[in-house]
Amino acid sequence: MDAYPITEARNKLGALARQVSAEQKQVAITDRGQTMAVLISPAELEELEYHRVAAEYVARKERGEVGPVIPQDEARRRVFGDTA
């Protein structure tokens, strides 16, 4: 993972954002040698969020906190309305 001091990252933000998006890589932004933030692509964020939600579901299921399963077509109907 590449790392840039915050002052340098500020000047290169557009280029860094395009690089992260195009190359699916991460860029760390540092302040006094400490990582303060990490730029990631929207695709990577979506994947991380998917895995976080899945892990939370498994944990709730193990604790017995998950109710009955709803079939996918029923869930879509409830969210988006009757599409038939």
Secondary structure as UniProt FT lines:
FT   STRAND          2..5
FT   HELIX           6..11
FT   HELIX           13..23
FT   STRAND          27..31
FT   TURN            32..33
FT   STRAND          34..39
FT   HELIX           42..62
FT   TURN            63..64
FT   HELIX           72..80
//
